[in-house]
């Protein structure tokens, strides 16, 4: 799951396209015609990735059940 700023949580896959610094007249330009208004670093800073994890509940070295925990992380930009 992920969240952008304070939006609702989104539980799906996401694809983020970076700017290719080309316009529609370049032969190898992106076919999507997208002109981003923020950088990838700004987008990553505004996002939070939410990872649910299962944590064993222990009592005196014996597992007595399972709990659900949430880990929040900022995404990493790879260029």
mmCIF file of the N, C-alpha and C atoms, coordinates in Angstrom:
data_MODEL
# 
_entry.id   MODEL 
# 
loop_
_atom_site.group_PDB 
_atom_site.id 
_atom_site.type_symbol 
_atom_site.label_atom_id 
_atom_site.label_alt_id 
_atom_site.label_comp_id 
_atom_site.label_asym_id 
_atom_site.label_entity_id 
_atom_site.label_seq_id 
_atom_site.pdbx_PDB_ins_code 
_atom_site.Cartn_x 
_atom_site.Cartn_y 
_atom_site.Cartn_z 
_atom_site.occupancy 
_atom_site.B_iso_or_equiv 
_atom_site.pdbx_formal_charge 
_atom_site.auth_seq_id 
_atom_site.auth_comp_id 
_atom_site.auth_asym_id 
_atom_site.auth_atom_id 
_atom_site.pdbx_PDB_model_num 
ATOM 1   N N  . UNK A 1 1  ? 0.844  -1.163  0.000   1.00 0.00 ? 1  UNK A N  1 
ATOM 2   C CA . UNK A 1 1  ? 0.000  0.000   0.000   1.00 0.00 ? 1  UNK A CA 1 
ATOM 3   C C  . UNK A 1 1  ? 0.895  1.233   0.000   1.00 0.00 ? 1  UNK A C  1 
ATOM 4   N N  . UNK A 1 2  ? 0.347  2.315   -0.489  1.00 0.00 ? 2  UNK A N  1 
ATOM 5   C CA . UNK A 1 2  ? 1.082  3.569   -0.418  1.00 0.00 ? 2  UNK A CA 1 
ATOM 6   C C  . UNK A 1 2  ? 0.102  4.721   -0.263  1.00 0.00 ? 2  UNK A C  1 
ATOM 7   N N  . UNK A 1 3  ? 0.661  5.841   0.127   1.00 0.00 ? 3  UNK A N  1 
ATOM 8   C CA . UNK A 1 3  ? -0.131 7.041   0.358   1.00 0.00 ? 3  UNK A CA 1 
ATOM 9   C C  . UNK A 1 3  ? 0.663  8.223   -0.159  1.00 0.00 ? 3  UNK A C  1 
ATOM 10  N N  . UNK A 1 4  ? -0.011 9.142   -0.858  1.00 0.00 ? 4  UNK A N  1 
ATOM 11  C CA . UNK A 1 4  ? 0.629  10.359  -1.337  1.00 0.00 ? 4  UNK A CA 1 
ATOM 12  C C  . UNK A 1 4  ? 0.084  11.513  -0.516  1.00 0.00 ? 4  UNK A C  1 
ATOM 13  N N  . UNK A 1 5  ? 0.988  12.194  0.166   1.00 0.00 ? 5  UNK A N  1 
ATOM 14  C CA . UNK A 1 5  ? 0.632  13.262  1.112   1.00 0.00 ? 5  UNK A CA 1 
ATOM 15  C C  . UNK A 1 5  ? -0.374 12.723  2.104   1.00 0.00 ? 5  UNK A C  1 
ATOM 16  N N  . UNK A 1 6  ? -1.541 13.330  2.227   1.00 0.00 ? 6  UNK A N  1 
ATOM 17  C CA . UNK A 1 6  ? -2.542 12.870  3.200   1.00 0.00 ? 6  UNK A CA 1 
ATOM 18  C C  . UNK A 1 6  ? -3.742 12.208  2.515   1.00 0.00 ? 6  UNK A C  1 
ATOM 19  N N  . UNK A 1 7  ? -3.528 11.631  1.327   1.00 0.00 ? 7  UNK A N  1 
ATOM 20  C CA . UNK A 1 7  ? -4.625 11.000  0.590   1.00 0.00 ? 7  UNK A CA 1 
ATOM 21  C C  . UNK A 1 7  ? -5.028 9.679   1.237   1.00 0.00 ? 7  UNK A C  1 
ATOM 22  N N  . UNK A 1 8  ? -6.054 9.058   0.686   1.00 0.00 ? 8  UNK A N  1 
ATOM 23  C CA . UNK A 1 8  ? -6.443 7.722   1.113   1.00 0.00 ? 8  UNK A CA 1 
ATOM 24  C C  . UNK A 1 8  ? -5.325 6.751   0.757   1.00 0.00 ? 8  UNK A C  1 
ATOM 25  N N  . UNK A 1 9  ? -5.249 5.651   1.483   1.00 0.00 ? 9  UNK A N  1 
ATOM 26  C CA . UNK A 1 9  ? -4.272 4.619   1.165   1.00 0.00 ? 9  UNK A CA 1 
ATOM 27  C C  . UNK A 1 9  ? -4.660 3.950   -0.154  1.00 0.00 ? 9  UNK A C  1 
ATOM 28  N N  . UNK A 1 10 ? -3.691 3.650   -0.972  1.00 0.00 ? 10 UNK A N  1 
ATOM 29  C CA . UNK A 1 10 ? -3.912 2.956   -2.235  1.00 0.00 ? 10 UNK A CA 1 
ATOM 30  C C  . UNK A 1 10 ? -3.251 1.591   -2.143  1.00 0.00 ? 10 UNK A C  1 
ATOM 31  N N  . UNK A 1 11 ? -4.018 0.554   -2.338  1.00 0.00 ? 11 UNK A N  1 
ATOM 32  C CA . UNK A 1 11 ? -3.493 -0.804  -2.284  1.00 0.00 ? 11 UNK A CA 1 
ATOM 33  C C  . UNK A 1 11 ? -3.455 -1.357  -3.699  1.00 0.00 ? 11 UNK A C  1 
ATOM 34  N N  . UNK A 1 12 ? -2.406 -1.003  -4.423  1.00 0.00 ? 12 UNK A N  1 
ATOM 35  C CA . UNK A 1 12 ? -2.271 -1.462  -5.798  1.00 0.00 ? 12 UNK A CA 1 
ATOM 36  C C  . UNK A 1 12 ? -0.837 -1.234  -6.251  1.00 0.00 ? 12 UNK A C  1 
ATOM 37  N N  . UNK A 1 13 ? -0.575 -1.629  -7.455  1.00 0.00 ? 13 UNK A N  1 
ATOM 38  C CA . UNK A 1 13 ? 0.726  -1.358  -8.051  1.00 0.00 ? 13 UNK A CA 1 
ATOM 39  C C  . UNK A 1 13 ? 0.700  0.031   -8.657  1.00 0.00 ? 13 UNK A C  1 
ATOM 40  N N  . UNK A 1 14 ? 1.856  0.654   -8.696  1.00 0.00 ? 14 UNK A N  1 
ATOM 41  C CA . UNK A 1 14 ? 1.945  1.991   -9.277  1.00 0.00 ? 14 UNK A CA 1 
ATOM 42  C C  . UNK A 1 14 ? 3.165  2.059   -10.179 1.00 0.00 ? 14 UNK A C  1 
ATOM 43  N N  . UNK A 1 15 ? 3.013  2.751   -11.279 1.00 0.00 ? 15 UNK A N  1 
ATOM 44  C CA . UNK A 1 15 ? 4.125  3.006   -12.187 1.00 0.00 ? 15 UNK A CA 1 
ATOM 45  C C  . UNK A 1 15 ? 4.278  4.515   -12.289 1.00 0.00 ? 15 UNK A C  1 
ATOM 46  N N  . UNK A 1 16 ? 5.482  4.997   -12.038 1.00 0.00 ? 16 UNK A N  1 
ATOM 47  C CA . UNK A 1 16 ? 5.754  6.425   -12.107 1.00 0.00 ? 16 UNK A CA 1 
ATOM 48  C C  . UNK A 1 16 ? 6.715  6.647   -13.264 1.00 0.00 ? 16 UNK A C  1 
ATOM 49  N N  . UNK A 1 17 ? 6.341  7.525   -14.190 1.00 0.00 ? 17 UNK A N  1 
ATOM 50  C CA . UNK A 1 17 ? 7.172  7.829   -15.339 1.00 0.00 ? 17 UNK A CA 1 
ATOM 51  C C  . UNK A 1 17 ? 7.987  9.077   -15.068 1.00 0.00 ? 17 UNK A C  1 
ATOM 52  N N  . UNK A 1 18 ? 9.252  9.033   -15.396 1.00 0.00 ? 18 UNK A N  1 
ATOM 53  C CA . UNK A 1 18 ? 10.115 10.208  -15.252 1.00 0.00 ? 18 UNK A CA 1 
ATOM 54  C C  . UNK A 1 18 ? 10.093 11.009  -16.544 1.00 0.00 ? 18 UNK A C  1 
ATOM 55  N N  . UNK A 1 19 ? 10.441 12.268  -16.447 1.00 0.00 ? 19 UNK A N  1 
ATOM 56  C CA . UNK A 1 19 ? 10.525 13.143  -17.616 1.00 0.00 ? 19 UNK A CA 1 
ATOM 57  C C  . UNK A 1 19 ? 11.717 12.718  -18.468 1.00 0.00 ? 19 UNK A C  1 
ATOM 58  N N  . UNK A 1 20 ? 11.506 12.558  -19.765 1.00 0.00 ? 20 UNK A N  1 
ATOM 59  C CA . UNK A 1 20 ? 12.617 12.168  -20.650 1.00 0.00 ? 20 UNK A CA 1 
ATOM 60  C C  . UNK A 1 20 ? 13.281 13.383  -21.299 1.00 0.00 ? 20 UNK A C  1 
ATOM 61  N N  . UNK A 1 21 ? 12.891 14.601  -20.891 1.00 0.00 ? 21 UNK A N  1 
ATOM 62  C CA . UNK A 1 21 ? 13.473 15.850  -21.409 1.00 0.00 ? 21 UNK A CA 1 
ATOM 63  C C  . UNK A 1 21 ? 13.349 15.979  -22.921 1.00 0.00 ? 21 UNK A C  1 
ATOM 64  N N  . UNK A 1 22 ? 12.308 15.425  -23.485 1.00 0.00 ? 22 UNK A N  1 
ATOM 65  C CA . UNK A 1 22 ? 12.083 15.518  -24.929 1.00 0.00 ? 22 UNK A CA 1 
ATOM 66  C C  . UNK A 1 22 ? 10.674 16.058  -25.161 1.00 0.00 ? 22 UNK A C  1 
ATOM 67  N N  . UNK A 1 23 ? 10.490 16.681  -26.307 1.00 0.00 ? 23 UNK A N  1 
ATOM 68  C CA . UNK A 1 23 ? 9.140  17.129  -26.645 1.00 0.00 ? 23 UNK A CA 1 
ATOM 69  C C  . UNK A 1 23 ? 8.518  16.174  -27.654 1.00 0.00 ? 23 UNK A C  1 
ATOM 70  N N  . UNK A 1 24 ? 7.275  16.441  -28.039 1.00 0.00 ? 24 UNK A N  1 
ATOM 71  C CA . UNK A 1 24 ? 6.563  15.507  -28.914 1.00 0.00 ? 24 UNK A CA 1 
ATOM 72  C C  . UNK A 1 24 ? 7.139  15.406  -30.318 1.00 0.00 ? 24 UNK A C  1 
ATOM 73  N N  . UNK A 1 25 ? 8.040  16.312  -30.685 1.00 0.00 ? 25 UNK A N  1 
ATOM 74  C CA . UNK A 1 25 ? 8.630  16.285  -32.024 1.00 0.00 ? 25 UNK A CA 1 
ATOM 75  C C  . UNK A 1 25 ? 9.882  15.421  -32.102 1.00 0.00 ? 25 UNK A C  1 
ATOM 76  N N  . UNK A 1 26 ? 10.443 15.008  -30.968 1.00 0.00 ? 26 UNK A N  1 
ATOM 77  C CA . UNK A 1 26 ? 11.603 14.115  -30.972 1.00 0.00 ? 26 UNK A CA 1 
ATOM 78  C C  . UNK A 1 26 ? 11.149 12.710  -31.330 1.00 0.00 ? 26 UNK A C  1 
ATOM 79  N N  . UNK A 1 27 ? 11.895 12.054  -32.190 1.00 0.00 ? 27 UNK A N  1 
ATOM 80  C CA . UNK A 1 27 ? 11.491 10.725  -32.659 1.00 0.00 ? 27 UNK A CA 1 
ATOM 81  C C  . UNK A 1 27 ? 11.510 9.687   -31.538 1.00 0.00 ? 27 UNK A C  1 
ATOM 82  N N  . UNK A 1 28 ? 12.354 9.859   -30.543 1.00 0.00 ? 28 UNK A N  1 
ATOM 83  C CA . UNK A 1 28 ? 12.426 8.877   -29.458 1.00 0.00 ? 28 UNK A CA 1 
ATOM 84  C C  . UNK A 1 28 ? 11.782 9.388   -28.166 1.00 0.00 ? 28 UNK A C  1 
ATOM 85  N N  . UNK A 1 29 ? 10.850 10.341  -28.287 1.00 0.00 ? 29 UNK A N  1 
ATOM 86  C CA . UNK A 1 29 ? 10.167 10.902  -27.110 1.00 0.00 ? 29 UNK A CA 1 
ATOM 87  C C  . UNK A 1 29 ? 9.181  9.896   -26.533 1.00 0.00 ? 29 UNK A C  1 
ATOM 88  N N  . UNK A 1 30 ? 8.833  10.084  -25.285 1.00 0.00 ? 30 UNK A N  1 
ATOM 89  C CA . UNK A 1 30 ? 7.851  9.237   -24.624 1.00 0.00 ? 30 UNK A CA 1 
ATOM 90  C C  . UNK A 1 30 ? 6.505  9.349   -25.344 1.00 0.00 ? 30 UNK A C  1 
ATOM 91  N N  . UNK A 1 31 ? 5.835  8.230   -25.582 1.00 0.00 ? 31 UNK A N  1 
ATOM 92  C CA . UNK A 1 31 ? 4.545  8.282   -26.280 1.00 0.00 ? 31 UNK A CA 1 
ATOM 93  C C  . UNK A 1 31 ? 3.403  8.767   -25.392 1.00 0.00 ? 31 UNK A C  1 
ATOM 94  N N  . UNK A 1 32 ? 3.651  9.002   -24.121 1.00 0.00 ? 32 UNK A N  1 
ATOM 95  C CA . UNK A 1 32 ? 2.578  9.326   -23.192 1.00 0.00 ? 32 UNK A CA 1 
ATOM 96  C C  . UNK A 1 32 ? 2.246  10.808  -23.159 1.00 0.00 ? 32 UNK A C  1 
ATOM 97  N N  . UNK A 1 33 ? 3.140  11.658  -23.642 1.00 0.00 ? 33 UNK A N  1 
ATOM 98  C CA . UNK A 1 33 ? 2.875  13.088  -23.659 1.00 0.00 ? 33 UNK A CA 1 
ATOM 99  C C  . UNK A 1 33 ? 2.728  13.690  -22.271 1.00 0.00 ? 33 UNK A C  1 
ATOM 100 N N  . UNK A 1 34 ? 3.466  13.157  -21.322 1.00 0.00 ? 34 UNK A N  1 
ATOM 101 C CA . UNK A 1 34 ? 3.358  13.608  -19.933 1.00 0.00 ? 34 UNK A CA 1 
ATOM 102 C C  . UNK A 1 34 ? 4.423  14.660  -19.653 1.00 0.00 ? 34 UNK A C  1 
ATOM 103 N N  . UNK A 1 35 ? 3.995  15.751  -19.052 1.00 0.00 ? 35 UNK A N  1 
ATOM 104 C CA . UNK A 1 35 ? 4.928  16.781  -18.628 1.00 0.00 ? 35 UNK A CA 1 
ATOM 105 C C  . UNK A 1 35 ? 4.847  16.893  -17.112 1.00 0.00 ? 35 UNK A C  1 
ATOM 106 N N  . UNK A 1 36 ? 5.770  16.278  -16.386 1.00 0.00 ? 36 UNK A N  1 
ATOM 107 C CA . UNK A 1 36 ? 5.690  16.308  -14.928 1.00 0.00 ? 36 UNK A CA 1 
ATOM 108 C C  . UNK A 1 36 ? 5.896  17.718  -14.381 1.00 0.00 ? 36 UNK A C  1 
ATOM 109 N N  . UNK A 1 37 ? 5.228  18.001  -13.283 1.00 0.00 ? 37 UNK A N  1 
ATOM 110 C CA . UNK A 1 37 ? 5.363  19.313  -12.651 1.00 0.00 ? 37 UNK A CA 1 
ATOM 111 C C  . UNK A 1 37 ? 6.236  19.249  -11.406 1.00 0.00 ? 37 UNK A C  1 
ATOM 112 N N  . UNK A 1 38 ? 6.585  18.035  -10.949 1.00 0.00 ? 38 UNK A N  1 
ATOM 113 C CA . UNK A 1 38 ? 7.506  17.879  -9.822  1.00 0.00 ? 38 UNK A CA 1 
ATOM 114 C C  . UNK A 1 38 ? 8.565  16.852  -10.189 1.00 0.00 ? 38 UNK A C  1 
ATOM 115 N N  . UNK A 1 39 ? 9.663  16.874  -9.472  1.00 0.00 ? 39 UNK A N  1 
ATOM 116 C CA . UNK A 1 39 ? 10.739 15.916  -9.731  1.00 0.00 ? 39 UNK A CA 1 
ATOM 117 C C  . UNK A 1 39 ? 10.428 14.584  -9.051  1.00 0.00 ? 39 UNK A C  1 
ATOM 118 N N  . UNK A 1 40 ? 11.162 13.547  -9.431  1.00 0.00 ? 40 UNK A N  1 
ATOM 119 C CA . UNK A 1 40 ? 10.992 12.234  -8.808  1.00 0.00 ? 40 UNK A CA 1 
ATOM 120 C C  . UNK A 1 40 ? 11.323 12.310  -7.319  1.00 0.00 ? 40 UNK A C  1 
ATOM 121 N N  . UNK A 1 41 ? 12.326 13.103  -6.955  1.00 0.00 ? 41 UNK A N  1 
ATOM 122 C CA . UNK A 1 41 ? 12.690 13.248  -5.536  1.00 0.00 ? 41 UNK A CA 1 
ATOM 123 C C  . UNK A 1 41 ? 11.560 13.899  -4.745  1.00 0.00 ? 41 UNK A C  1 
ATOM 124 N N  . UNK A 1 42 ? 10.903 14.901  -5.330  1.00 0.00 ? 42 UNK A N  1 
ATOM 125 C CA . UNK A 1 42 ? 9.771  15.553  -4.656  1.00 0.00 ? 42 UNK A CA 1 
ATOM 126 C C  . UNK A 1 42 ? 8.600  14.585  -4.496  1.00 0.00 ? 42 UNK A C  1 
ATOM 127 N N  . UNK A 1 43 ? 8.348  13.781  -5.524  1.00 0.00 ? 43 UNK A N  1 
ATOM 128 C CA . UNK A 1 43 ? 7.284  12.782  -5.437  1.00 0.00 ? 43 UNK A CA 1 
ATOM 129 C C  . UNK A 1 43 ? 7.593  11.768  -4.348  1.00 0.00 ? 43 UNK A C  1 
ATOM 130 N N  . UNK A 1 44 ? 8.833  11.271  -4.320  1.00 0.00 ? 44 UNK A N  1 
ATOM 131 C CA . UNK A 1 44 ? 9.228  10.288  -3.309  1.00 0.00 ? 44 UNK A CA 1 
ATOM 132 C C  . UNK A 1 44 ? 9.091  10.862  -1.900  1.00 0.00 ? 44 UNK A C  1 
ATOM 133 N N  . UNK A 1 45 ? 9.420  12.127  -1.743  1.00 0.00 ? 45 UNK A N  1 
ATOM 134 C CA . UNK A 1 45 ? 9.314  12.763  -0.430  1.00 0.00 ? 45 UNK A CA 1 
ATOM 135 C C  . UNK A 1 45 ? 7.857  12.875  0.021   1.00 0.00 ? 45 UNK A C  1 
ATOM 136 N N  . UNK A 1 46 ? 6.932  13.013  -0.923  1.00 0.00 ? 46 UNK A N  1 
ATOM 137 C CA . UNK A 1 46 ? 5.521  13.162  -0.562  1.00 0.00 ? 46 UNK A CA 1 
ATOM 138 C C  . UNK A 1 46 ? 4.811  11.814  -0.383  1.00 0.00 ? 46 UNK A C  1 
ATOM 139 N N  . UNK A 1 47 ? 5.491  10.709  -0.706  1.00 0.00 ? 47 UNK A N  1 
ATOM 140 C CA . UNK A 1 47 ? 4.888  9.378   -0.607  1.00 0.00 ? 47 UNK A CA 1 
ATOM 141 C C  . UNK A 1 47 ? 5.315  8.657   0.662   1.00 0.00 ? 47 UNK A C  1 
ATOM 142 N N  . UNK A 1 48 ? 4.443  7.786   1.132   1.00 0.00 ? 48 UNK A N  1 
ATOM 143 C CA . UNK A 1 48 ? 4.761  6.873   2.216   1.00 0.00 ? 48 UNK A CA 1 
ATOM 144 C C  . UNK A 1 48 ? 4.311  5.486   1.795   1.00 0.00 ? 48 UNK A C  1 
ATOM 145 N N  . UNK A 1 49 ? 5.205  4.521   1.865   1.00 0.00 ? 49 UNK A N  1 
ATOM 146 C CA . UNK A 1 49 ? 4.867  3.133   1.562   1.00 0.00 ? 49 UNK A CA 1 
ATOM 147 C C  . UNK A 1 49 ? 4.503  2.444   2.872   1.00 0.00 ? 49 UNK A C  1 
ATOM 148 N N  . UNK A 1 50 ? 3.429  1.690   2.866   1.00 0.00 ? 50 UNK A N  1 
ATOM 149 C CA . UNK A 1 50 ? 2.940  1.014   4.062   1.00 0.00 ? 50 UNK A CA 1 
ATOM 150 C C  . UNK A 1 50 ? 3.036  -0.484  3.826   1.00 0.00 ? 50 UNK A C  1 
ATOM 151 N N  . UNK A 1 51 ? 3.773  -1.154  4.709   1.00 0.00 ? 51 UNK A N  1 
ATOM 152 C CA . UNK A 1 51 ? 3.973  -2.589  4.572   1.00 0.00 ? 51 UNK A CA 1 
ATOM 153 C C  . UNK A 1 51 ? 3.397  -3.294  5.803   1.00 0.00 ? 51 UNK A C  1 
ATOM 154 N N  . UNK A 1 52 ? 2.352  -4.101  5.621   1.00 0.00 ? 52 UNK A N  1 
ATOM 155 C CA . UNK A 1 52 ? 1.849  -4.872  6.751   1.00 0.00 ? 52 UNK A CA 1 
ATOM 156 C C  . UNK A 1 52 ? 2.764  -6.068  7.015   1.00 0.00 ? 52 UNK A C  1 
ATOM 157 N N  . UNK A 1 53 ? 3.034  -6.337  8.276   1.00 0.00 ? 53 UNK A N  1 
ATOM 158 C CA . UNK A 1 53 ? 3.853  -7.495  8.627   1.00 0.00 ? 53 UNK A CA 1 
ATOM 159 C C  . UNK A 1 53 ? 3.160  -8.282  9.741   1.00 0.00 ? 53 UNK A C  1 
ATOM 160 N N  . UNK A 1 54 ? 3.398  -9.581  9.762   1.00 0.00 ? 54 UNK A N  1 
ATOM 161 C CA . UNK A 1 54 ? 2.851  -10.463 10.794  1.00 0.00 ? 54 UNK A CA 1 
ATOM 162 C C  . UNK A 1 54 ? 3.909  -10.620 11.883  1.00 0.00 ? 54 UNK A C  1 
ATOM 163 N N  . UNK A 1 55 ? 3.505  -10.374 13.127  1.00 0.00 ? 55 UNK A N  1 
ATOM 164 C CA . UNK A 1 55 ? 4.413  -10.467 14.264  1.00 0.00 ? 55 UNK A CA 1 
ATOM 165 C C  . UNK A 1 55 ? 3.885  -11.540 15.211  1.00 0.00 ? 55 UNK A C  1 
ATOM 166 N N  . UNK A 1 56 ? 4.726  -12.535 15.523  1.00 0.00 ? 56 UNK A N  1 
ATOM 167 C CA . UNK A 1 56 ? 4.259  -13.558 16.462  1.00 0.00 ? 56 UNK A CA 1 
ATOM 168 C C  . UNK A 1 56 ? 4.074  -12.980 17.874  1.00 0.00 ? 56 UNK A C  1 
ATOM 169 N N  . UNK A 1 57 ? 2.994  -13.365 18.538  1.00 0.00 ? 57 UNK A N  1 
ATOM 170 C CA . UNK A 1 57 ? 2.747  -12.974 19.932  1.00 0.00 ? 57 UNK A CA 1 
ATOM 171 C C  . UNK A 1 57 ? 3.297  -14.090 20.814  1.00 0.00 ? 57 UNK A C  1 
ATOM 172 N N  . UNK A 1 58 ? 4.231  -13.721 21.674  1.00 0.00 ? 58 UNK A N  1 
ATOM 173 C CA . UNK A 1 58 ? 4.943  -14.719 22.470  1.00 0.00 ? 58 UNK A CA 1 
ATOM 174 C C  . UNK A 1 58 ? 4.608  -14.575 23.954  1.00 0.00 ? 58 UNK A C  1 
ATOM 175 N N  . UNK A 1 59 ? 4.613  -15.712 24.633  1.00 0.00 ? 59 UNK A N  1 
ATOM 176 C CA . UNK A 1 59 ? 4.501  -15.733 26.087  1.00 0.00 ? 59 UNK A CA 1 
ATOM 177 C C  . UNK A 1 59 ? 5.363  -16.887 26.580  1.00 0.00 ? 59 UNK A C  1 
ATOM 178 N N  . UNK A 1 60 ? 6.362  -16.537 27.378  1.00 0.00 ? 60 UNK A N  1 
ATOM 179 C CA . UNK A 1 60 ? 7.279  -17.541 27.941  1.00 0.00 ? 60 UNK A CA 1 
ATOM 180 C C  . UNK A 1 60 ? 7.828  -18.470 26.861  1.00 0.00 ? 60 UNK A C  1 
ATOM 181 N N  . UNK A 1 61 ? 8.394  -17.876 25.822  1.00 0.00 ? 61 UNK A N  1 
ATOM 182 C CA . UNK A 1 61 ? 9.034  -18.616 24.720  1.00 0.00 ? 61 UNK A CA 1 
ATOM 183 C C  . UNK A 1 61 ? 8.083  -19.492 23.905  1.00 0.00 ? 61 UNK A C  1 
ATOM 184 N N  . UNK A 1 62 ? 6.797  -19.239 23.979  1.00 0.00 ? 62 UNK A N  1 
ATOM 185 C CA . UNK A 1 62 ? 5.853  -19.986 23.153  1.00 0.00 ? 62 UNK A CA 1 
ATOM 186 C C  . UNK A 1 62 ? 4.970  -18.999 22.401  1.00 0.00 ? 62 UNK A C  1 
ATOM 187 N N  . UNK A 1 63 ? 4.736  -19.313 21.149  1.00 0.00 ? 63 UNK A N  1 
ATOM 188 C CA . UNK A 1 63 ? 3.871  -18.470 20.344  1.00 0.00 ? 63 UNK A CA 1 
ATOM 189 C C  . UNK A 1 63 ? 2.416  -18.753 20.711  1.00 0.00 ? 63 UNK A C  1 
ATOM 190 N N  . UNK A 1 64 ? 1.692  -17.674 21.057  1.00 0.00 ? 64 UNK A N  1 
ATOM 191 C CA . UNK A 1 64 ? 0.285  -17.851 21.441  1.00 0.00 ? 64 UNK A CA 1 
ATOM 192 C C  . UNK A 1 64 ? -0.665 -17.208 20.429  1.00 0.00 ? 64 UNK A C  1 
ATOM 193 N N  . UNK A 1 65 ? -0.116 -16.597 19.394  1.00 0.00 ? 65 UNK A N  1 
ATOM 194 C CA . UNK A 1 65 ? -0.959 -15.981 18.382  1.00 0.00 ? 65 UNK A CA 1 
ATOM 195 C C  . UNK A 1 65 ? -0.147 -15.105 17.453  1.00 0.00 ? 65 UNK A C  1 
ATOM 196 N N  . UNK A 1 66 ? -0.848 -14.412 16.586  1.00 0.00 ? 66 UNK A N  1 
ATOM 197 C CA . UNK A 1 66 ? -0.212 -13.526 15.619  1.00 0.00 ? 66 UNK A CA 1 
ATOM 198 C C  . UNK A 1 66 ? -0.844 -12.146 15.697  1.00 0.00 ? 66 UNK A C  1 
ATOM 199 N N  . UNK A 1 67 ? -0.041 -11.129 15.533  1.00 0.00 ? 67 UNK A N  1 
ATOM 200 C CA . UNK A 1 67 ? -0.503 -9.748  15.487  1.00 0.00 ? 67 UNK A CA 1 
ATOM 201 C C  . UNK A 1 67 ? -0.108 -9.146  14.153  1.00 0.00 ? 67 UNK A C  1 
ATOM 202 N N  . UNK A 1 68 ? -0.835 -8.133  13.742  1.00 0.00 ? 68 UNK A N  1 
ATOM 203 C CA . UNK A 1 68 ? -0.527 -7.403  12.515  1.00 0.00 ? 68 UNK A CA 1 
ATOM 204 C C  . UNK A 1 68 ? 0.092  -6.065  12.894  1.00 0.00 ? 68 UNK A C  1 
ATOM 205 N N  . UNK A 1 69 ? 1.218  -5.762  12.296  1.00 0.00 ? 69 UNK A N  1 
ATOM 206 C CA . UNK A 1 69 ? 1.893  -4.483  12.526  1.00 0.00 ? 69 UNK A CA 1 
ATOM 207 C C  . UNK A 1 69 ? 2.057  -3.781  11.181  1.00 0.00 ? 69 UNK A C  1 
ATOM 208 N N  . UNK A 1 70 ? 2.230  -2.483  11.219  1.00 0.00 ? 70 UNK A N  1 
ATOM 209 C CA . UNK A 1 70 ? 2.400  -1.682  10.013  1.00 0.00 ? 70 UNK A CA 1 
ATOM 210 C C  . UNK A 1 70 ? 3.762  -0.993  10.073  1.00 0.00 ? 70 UNK A C  1 
ATOM 211 N N  . UNK A 1 71 ? 4.518  -1.101  8.986   1.00 0.00 ? 71 UNK A N  1 
ATOM 212 C CA . UNK A 1 71 ? 5.802  -0.418  8.852   1.00 0.00 ? 71 UNK A CA 1 
ATOM 213 C C  . UNK A 1 71 ? 5.643  0.638   7.764   1.00 0.00 ? 71 UNK A C  1 
ATOM 214 N N  . UNK A 1 72 ? 6.003  1.874   8.089   1.00 0.00 ? 72 UNK A N  1 
ATOM 215 C CA . UNK A 1 72 ? 5.933  2.981   7.112   1.00 0.00 ? 72 UNK A CA 1 
ATOM 216 C C  . UNK A 1 72 ? 7.341  3.329   6.668   1.00 0.00 ? 72 UNK A C  1 
ATOM 217 N N  . UNK A 1 73 ? 7.521  3.467   5.341   1.00 0.00 ? 73 UNK A N  1 
ATOM 218 C CA . UNK A 1 73 ? 8.839  3.792   4.763   1.00 0.00 ? 73 UNK A CA 1 
ATOM 219 C C  . UNK A 1 73 ? 8.679  4.832   3.666   1.00 0.00 ? 73 UNK A C  1 
ATOM 220 N N  . UNK A 1 74 ? 9.726  5.608   3.458   1.00 0.00 ? 74 UNK A N  1 
ATOM 221 C CA . UNK A 1 74 ? 9.794  6.511   2.320   1.00 0.00 ? 74 UNK A CA 1 
ATOM 222 C C  . UNK A 1 74 ? 10.438 5.750   1.160   1.00 0.00 ? 74 UNK A C  1 
ATOM 223 N N  . UNK A 1 75 ? 9.925  5.910   -0.071  1.00 0.00 ? 75 UNK A N  1 
ATOM 224 C CA . UNK A 1 75 ? 10.536 5.223   -1.207  1.00 0.00 ? 75 UNK A CA 1 
ATOM 225 C C  . UNK A 1 75 ? 11.895 5.814   -1.550  1.00 0.00 ? 75 UNK A C  1 
ATOM 226 N N  . UNK A 1 76 ? 12.693 5.032   -2.240  1.00 0.00 ? 76 UNK A N  1 
ATOM 227 C CA . UNK A 1 76 ? 14.015 5.445   -2.679  1.00 0.00 ? 76 UNK A CA 1 
ATOM 228 C C  . UNK A 1 76 ? 13.980 5.703   -4.179  1.00 0.00 ? 76 UNK A C  1 
ATOM 229 N N  . UNK A 1 77 ? 14.594 6.796   -4.612  1.00 0.00 ? 77 UNK A N  1 
ATOM 230 C CA . UNK A 1 77 ? 14.676 7.118   -6.035  1.00 0.00 ? 77 UNK A CA 1 
ATOM 231 C C  . UNK A 1 77 ? 15.955 6.494   -6.572  1.00 0.00 ? 77 UNK A C  1 
ATOM 232 N N  . UNK A 1 78 ? 15.808 5.674   -7.595  1.00 0.00 ? 78 UNK A N  1 
ATOM 233 C CA . UNK A 1 78 ? 16.956 5.045   -8.248  1.00 0.00 ? 78 UNK A CA 1 
ATOM 234 C C  . UNK A 1 78 ? 17.083 5.629   -9.633  1.00 0.00 ? 78 UNK A C  1 
ATOM 235 N N  . UNK A 1 79 ? 18.243 6.205   -9.916  1.00 0.00 ? 79 UNK A N  1 
ATOM 236 C CA . UNK A 1 79 ? 18.400 6.818   -11.246 1.00 0.00 ? 79 UNK A CA 1 
ATOM 237 C C  . UNK A 1 79 ? 19.513 6.157   -12.022 1.00 0.00 ? 79 UNK A C  1 
# 
